[in-house]
């Protein structure tokens, strides 16, 4: 019997439906298990049920920002790996907080929209690679 393959779970959080569906299809095509959420509130519930290793989240969303979501997730799982997606940052405080996160957590990345799928896949592969 072959050993069970390690879990490759990704939670994608974005308020844009087209981005969520694109990323789900793309990553499932690369044999990742993917769940989706449209905002931070739903994402946190999905995180608790699904227990992904990587969270890919937009930063600016209604209900709860990606930064706030990741802060709550980190309380439950300090080793969570994160890729932030953002088209732009409109608030100095948000940009400052994001830079602090990226500097303090080596398993956090920022990919700017519009993003290249191959670059995003490479970032995910790096996060799933053993350290």
N, C-alpha and C positions, 0 to 999 in steps of 0.2 A: 504494500500500500504506500503510495506517495505521501510525503509529509504535506500537511495542510499549508497552503501558501499564506504568507503573512497578510494581515488585513491591510487594505489599501482604500480606506474610507475618506471621502472628501465631502465637506458641507460647503455648498455654494450659496452665498447670501447676496442678493442684489435686488433692488426694487424694479429693475428693468426686466420684464418677462423674457424678451428676446435673448438677453445675455444669459439668464439662467438656463434656458433651454439649449442654447448653443453650447455652453460649458458642460452641461449634463451629457449631451450627445457626444461631444468631443472626448471627454474623459472616460466615459463608458466604452468608447471605441478603443481606448488604450488600457482597458481592463481594470479600471478603478470603479469602486462602488460609490455612487453619488446620491446625495439627497439635496433638496432645494428648499430655500426659504426666501420670502420676499421682504422681510424686515427683521430687525433685531429681536423683537419679541417672539416671533415664530421660530426664528433661528435658535434661540436659547432652548426652547422646548425640544426642537429637533436634535440639537446637540446632546441633550440629556438622554434621549431615547436611542440615538444612532451611535454616539461615542466615536466621532471621526478622529483621525490623526491630524488632518489638515483642514483648516477653515480658510476658504477664499471669500473675502467679504468686501463689498463696496464700503466706502467710508461715509459718504453723505447719503443717508436714507431717512425716510419719514419714520416716526415712532421711536427709533433708537439708532444712534450712529454705529458704524462699524467699530469705532474705538471703544465706545461704551459696551458693546456686545462682547468684544474680546476681553475687556477687563472682567466682566462677569464670568466668562468661560474660564479665564485663567484662575479664578478663585476655585473652580472645580477641578481644573486640570492644568497645573502650572507648566507642564511640558508641551502644551498645545503648540502646533506649528501654524503660522498664519501668513497668508498673502493678502495684502490690502490692494484693492483696485480703486483707482480714482482718476477722474477726468481732470479735476482741479480741486484746489483747496481754497475755500473762500474766507476762511477766518484764520487770523494769525495764531490764535490759541490752538486751533485744530492742527495747524501745520507744526507748531511747536510740540504738541503732545505726540503727534505721529513721529517726529524726529526722535523724541525721547524713547518711544517704543522701539523703533528700528535700531537705535544705539544700545538699548538695554537688553534686548532679546535677540540673540544670534539666529534664531529660527523664524524670524519675521522678515518679510520682504514687501516691497512696494512695486507694483507694476502699474504704469500709467495707461489710462484709456486714451485713445483706442489701443488695444494691446495686440501683440502678435501671439497667435496660439502656440507656435513653437517655443517662443520665449517663456510663456506661461507653463507649458509642459516641462520645459527644462527646470524651471524653478520648483515645480512639484516633485520632479524626480530627485532633485537635490535634497528636498526636505524629507523624502522617504528613504534616502540612502542612509545606511548606518554611519554614525559619526566616526 
